[in-house]
Amino acid sequence: MNTGDFEVPARSQSLSARRVAELLGVNLTELASLIGVTRSTLAANAGARKVDAALSPVVRILSMAGELAGNGQRAAIWFKHQPIPGWAGKTAYDLVREGKTDKVFAYLEGVRSGIYA
């Protein structure tokens, strides 16, 4: 999978929770927990806007990480397994689960600009 798979879609399209879950190697229940929605919300078409809003930061993080790492698979491995400096061994996955996506974006922006190498 390449980073092109993680572009935020146009308004009429929905993000694919299933594709993100597959890339991260988690089931839909784990993904729902990560993004703060219920498993039934992921499955319901009526919840598409809510799911898109919750899933969008993860997709953006994976896209940014993919640009830096070279591809989506490497980005997913980094997201789940690589501790972020200054966060006591926590990974991007951990920080997203805690609602700290802004901290992950700040770190990735720092890497992009050469602060963290």
N, C-alpha and C positions, 0 to 999 in steps of 0.2 A: 504494500500500500504506500502511496506517496503522499506528500503534503497537500497535493491538489484535492485529495479526498476530504480535506477539512476546511474548505472555504465555506464561509457563512453563506447560506443560500439566500436567494431572492425572497421577498415577502410571501410569495405564493407557495413556496416549498417548505418542507419541514426537515429538520436535522434528523439523521438516522441514529436513534439510540442504539439500535441493534448493531450497526456498523462500528460505533464508538465502543460498545461493550466488547465486540469481537476483537478489535484492535488492542484494547486494554487487557484482554484475557479475563474478563469478569462476566458474571451473568447479569441479567437485567435487574435482578433484585439488588445486587451489589451496586450497580450503576445508579439505580434509583436512590439508594442510601447516600451515595457519594454526592449526588446533585441536590438532595433534599426534597425529593418527591416520593410518592408512594409507587409501588410496583404497578398498581392498577392504573395510575395516572399515565405511566409510560405506555401502557397497552391501549388506553382509550384515545380515540380520535378527537373527542371533545376536549381533551387536555393538551392538544398539540401546541398551543401558544405557551402554556405554562411549561411544558417540557422543553420547547425551544429556548425559552428564556433561561431555564435552569441549565440546559446543556450547552448553550452558547459559550460561556466562559471556558468550559473544558475543551471545546473544539478550538477556540482561539488559542488557548495555552498549547494544545497539541500542534496547532499550525505553526505558532512561533517557535516552539521547540524543534519541530520538524525542519524549519528553515535553518536553524542553527546546527542540528545534528545530521542533516542530510536526507532523512526520510522519516516517514510516519512510524515505522517499527522502532527505530532508535528513539524517537520522541516518546513513544509509549513506554519503552523500557526505562528511560530517564524519569518519566512522570511517576512511575510506580516504585522505582528502586533507588534512585540517586538522591541521597540526602542533600538538602539545600544548605549551604554554609550559613551559620548564624541562627539556625532553627533547631538546635539540639537533636540533630539526626532525623528530622522530619523531612519527608519527601513532598513533592508537589501534590501527590495524591492525598497525603495527610492534611496538608494545609487547605486544599479545596474542601475536603470533608469537614474541616473546622470553620468553613466560611471565609477563609483568608485568601481568596483568589487574587486580591489586589497585591498581596505580598509576592505571589508567584509571578505576576506580571511585572512587578518592580524588579525582581531578580532577573527575569528574562531580558528586560530592557537594559539592565546593567551589563549583562553578558553581551548583548547585541552592541552596546556602545564601548565595550572593552574594559569595563570596570572589574568584572570577574572573569578571570581567564583560567 
